Amino acid sequence: MQIKKFIAPTLKEATLQMKKELGEEAVILGTRVLEGDKRFDMKKMYEITAGTDKPLKTGSETKKSSETSNKKSYQAELDSLSKKIFSAADNSFLTDERRNKNLKAASSVKNFDKEIREIEDTLHLHEVQKNIVNTLVSHLSSSSSFVDESGMENYLLSTMASMIPTTNFKVSKKKTHKIALVGPTGVGKTTCIAKLAVISKIIHKLNVGLISIDTYRLGAIDQLRIFSEISDIEMAVAYEPEEIPALIKKFKNKDLIFIDTVGRSQKSKKSLESIEKHLKAAQVDETVLVVSATSSTRTLNDIAEKFKDTGYNSVIFTKVDEAVSYGGIMNLAVNHKVPVMFLTNGQVIPDDIVSVNPSFLANLVYTGKLYK
């Protein structure tokens, strides 16, 4: 496998370079924007990292040892990407030594109440809702018989983790699986779909299709079409619900179909009903709610409630890198009993997306830090 980077003023030009040198079968491994510097008259550029199974054209025959080295390099690249997306959450797991401290018997409760008050203040600071804070404090207060001061924080994180539901990104080649992403305007659904589509194609080796029903937002279809071209993932557009069954039939050989819905305010009942009609026509297998981590808990609760009729069964939080606190993640997951699937923390496709688990989210909410 050959791996190369291509840089150009536009994604389209970088893609043309890639296809000219690597061929139509090249696989996009990642994209990113290289910001310019006005001081040196440097403009913004786009970088594509791509790979192909075919050896690059050279003046002499490619040696087998070189091909083996390139294959290893490509696999290492994929392994690194997969680890970054699906194993990042493991960094937050408590060590065995720290876990063992949780059950250490306490001989004194001298500073127990003080510790609880400090924890309570931290939770409020990170915008965890009062009802959840009260539940956690109640658990801590009743734990003085088996948890000492040194194990207090670990016990708290363990309790928080037990309250936060999460789910995995399920993939299968048994039948065509249809996933729709729904959510309000501007949360990044289209970028989310692009990341998930690339992950599905290059890591899980799935045959992926894209259907857009976002025909209202200016440039939305163009954005997804450019992505489909550079990633070589087939795309179709449905302007009316009646058109969707034919497109689903067209994609019958796909393992996975992502459906990009129009972003609509949760306050627009008519718009939400339109989305529901499209999803019903598609007979989706899974619906994911996409929301911004920068939204207030009040807004998140309103979105979660108003989008209920779309039948979403998991949630992705975007813009985590822009949020100042993460209590809203726990608030929505706990209050609405909806499992968290992914967090996104930037615009780079597909790098800036992280699979989560309860321990990771508990650490995130309590410490306010994405990575320790």
N, C-alpha and C positions, 0 to 999 in steps of 0.2 A: 504494500500500500504506500503510495506516494502522498506526502503532505506538503502543502505550500500555502503561503499567505499572499493575498492580492490586495493592493491598496489603490484607490481611485477616488476622484472627487464625488462620485455618486455610487450607490449600490449597484445600479444597472451596469455601469462601466466596469466595476470590479467583477461582477458576475460574468460579463462578456469575456474579460481576461481569463477568468477561471475556466470557462467552457472551451475557450480557444486552446488553452494549454493542457487542460486535464480531460476535456471531453464532456459530453452530455451526461455521462454516468457519474460525474463527480458528486461527492457528498459534502454538504456544508457542515463543518464541525463547530463553527462559531462565527459571530459577527460582532463588531464593535465600532464605535465612533471615535475617531482621533480628533480631539478638539484642536483648533488652530490657535495661533497667537498673533493678535493684531499688531503687536510691537515689531514683529519680523515679517509682516505681510503674509503670514501662513494661514491658509484656509482650512476649514474642517474637511477631513478625509474619512473614508469608510474602509474598513479592513475586513476581509473575509478569509477565514481559515478553512481550507477544503482538502479533501483526500480522494484518491481514486485507486482502484485495484490494478489499473493498467499502468505499466511502467512508462515514465516520461520519455519522450522522443529524444534520443541522443545520437551522436555520430557513430558510436560503437555499441555493441551488444551489451545490455545490462547484465551485470554479473549476478549469479544466484545469491551470493553472500550479501550483496547490496539489497536485493529484493527481500531477503529474510530480515535484514536490519530494518528496512522500511516498514515491513509488516509489524515487527515488534514495536517500532515507534508509533505506528497508527494505533495498535492495541493499547499501548501505554497511554496515549492521548485519550482514548475512549474510557479506559479504566479510571484515569484521573478525573474526567468529566463526570462519570457515574458516581465516583466517590464524593465529589464536591456537592452533587445534587442530593444523593440519597444517603450519605453518611455524615454530613455536616452536623446533624443533630446529635450524633454520638458523642461529640465533644463536650456535651453538657451533662452526660451521665455522671452520677455520683460514683466515686471510687469505692471499692469494697471496704477500705479502711474507714471512709467517712460514713458508709452505710451502717457499719457495725456500731459506730458511736450512737446511732439513733436509739438503740435499745439498751444503752448503758444505764444502770440504775442510778438514781440521784439520791445523794445523802443530804443535800441541802437545797432549799428553794430561795436562797437569800436574794438573788437578783432575778428571779423568775418573772415576776410581774413587770419589772423594768424592761426585760428583754421582749416581753409580749407587747408592751406599749411601743417600743421602737419598731418592732415588726409591723404593728398596726399602722404606724405613721408612714412607714415605707410603702405599704400597700396602697394607702390613700394617695400618697405622692405620685405613684405610678398609675393612678386612676382606676384601680380595681373598685368595683361597685360595693356599696355599703353592705348589702345582703351577703355578698360572698366573703367580704372581710369579716363580718360577724361570725359566719360559719367557721372560717379558719381560726379565728381567735378562740372560739368555743372549743375546737379540737385541741388547740395548744394549752388552753387553761386546764383541760382535763388530763393532760399528759404528764403532769409533774411527778407522778409516781414512777415513771419509767424513762423519762428523757431529762438529761441535765442540760445546763446552759450551753455547753459545747456542741450538743446535738440538736439544739432547738431549730437552727436554720435548716438543717438537713430534714428534720421531721416536717417542717413547714413545706419545703419543696416537694417532699414525698406526698404530702396531703394535697397540695395544689395539683400535682401531676395526676393524682387519682380522680380529680374532678374534671379535668380537661379531656374531652374526647378528641381523638385524631383518627385518620384513616389513611390507607395507602393508595397509591395510584395503581389500580388493577388493570392488567393487560392480559389479553388472551387471543389466540388465533383460532379458537373453536368456531366463532361466528362473528359477523360484523357487529361491532359495539359502537353505539352512537352516543356521543357526549356533547351536551350543550352547555355553554357558559352564559350566565345571565348576570345582570347587575346594572347599577346606575351609570350615567354618563361619566366618562373621564377616568374610570378606575383602572383601565389598561387591559380590558378583556382580549382585544386583538393581539396584543403583545404576549399575553398569557398563552393564547392558543398557539402562537408561533413557537414559543418555548416548549410546550407540551408536544407539539407535532414533531419537532426535531428530536426531542428525547425519545419519543415513540419510534421514530424511524431509525436513528443511528445507534441507540442503546438497546432498545427492545426488538429491533429488526422487524418492525411491523409495516405493513402496507397501509399508508395513511391517505385519507381524503379530507378536503376542507369544503364546507358549505357556508356561505355568508348570506345572512338575511338582513345585514346592516346596510340597507339601501338608502338610509336617511342622512347619516352623517357624512359630511363632505370629505371625500378622500378615503373613506373607510375601506371600500372595495379595492381601490388602487393600492392601499397599504398591504392588504392581504394578498393581492395578486402579485405584487413585486416579491413578497416573501415566498409565495408558491413557486415562482419562476426560479429564484436563486436556490431554493431547496429541492426543486424538482418534485414537488408534492402537488397532485392534481387538485384543482379548485373549481367550484361551480357557484353560481349566484341564484338565489330564489327571491323573486320580487313579490310573490304572493304565496300563501300557504298551499294553494292547490298545485303549485309547481314542485313542491318538495318530494312527494312520493316518487316522481319520475327520476329525480336526482339521486334519491336513495337507491333506486333500482339500478341506475347507471353505475353506482359505486358498490354494487353487490359483492364484488371480489375484494373489497378493502377489508382489512382487519379492524380498522378504527376510523370513524368519521367524526371530526370535530365540527360543531355548528356554532358559528359566531353570531350572536344575536345583537340587535340594536340596543344601544345604551339608552335607557329611559329613566326619568325621575320616578321614584317610588310613589310620588304624589299624583302621577297621571294614571288613573285607573284604566282609561281607554287604551293607552299605550301598553300597559301590562297585559291587558286582555288580548291585544294583537300578538304579543310574544307567546302567550299561552296557546293561541291558535296554531302558530307555526310549530311549536314543540309537539303539540298533539298530532299534527299532520306528519311530523317526522317520526313519531312513536319512539322518542328517545329512551335510551336505557338508563341514562344517568344525567343529572343536571347539577351543575356546580355554580354556587353563588360566588361572585367575585366582588370584593369590597376593598376599600382603601384603609390601610392601618392608620392613616392620618385623620380619619373621621372621628368625631366625638362618639362616645358610647350612646348618647341619645339618638344620633343620626344612624348609627349601626343598628340599634334596636328597631328603629322605624323601617329601615331597609329590609331587615330580616323578616319583619312582620308583613310588610306589603308585598314582598316577593314570594311569600309562602305558597301561593296558588300556582307558581311555576313548578312546584314539586322538587325543589333543590334538596339534595341529601348530603352535601358537604360544602365547605367554603375555602376559598383561597384569599389570603390577605396580600394585597399589593402595596408597593411604596413603603415597605418596612424600613428602608434606609432613610426615609424622609420623616418618619414618626418620631415624636419626642418622648412618648411613653407607649407601653404595650398592654395596659390594663384592658383596653377595649377588646383585644383578642380573646382574653379569658372571659370577659363579660358576655360576649356574643355566644361563644362556644358553650358556656355553662347555662346561661339563661334560656337559650333557644335549643339546647341539646343537639347542636350541629357539629359534627367532627371537622377539624381543620385538616386539609390535605397538603397544601403548600404555602410557603411565603415567597414573595418575590422581592428582591432587594436591588433592582437596577434595570437598565434597558438592554443589557447585552444578552443576545440569544445564542445558545440556550443557557449560558452560565448562571445568570442571576435569578435562580430559582432554587429553593431549598425544601426538601422533604422534611417533615417534622414528626416528632413523637411527644408524648406528654411531658417527659422530663425536660426536653429542650425548651418547650413553651413555658413551663414553670420557671425555669432559670431566666428566660427572656423577660417574662412579666415582672419577676421580682427584682432582678438586677438592673433592668432597663438597658441591657447591652446585648446586641445581636450575637456577638461572639466573645467569649472570655479570653 
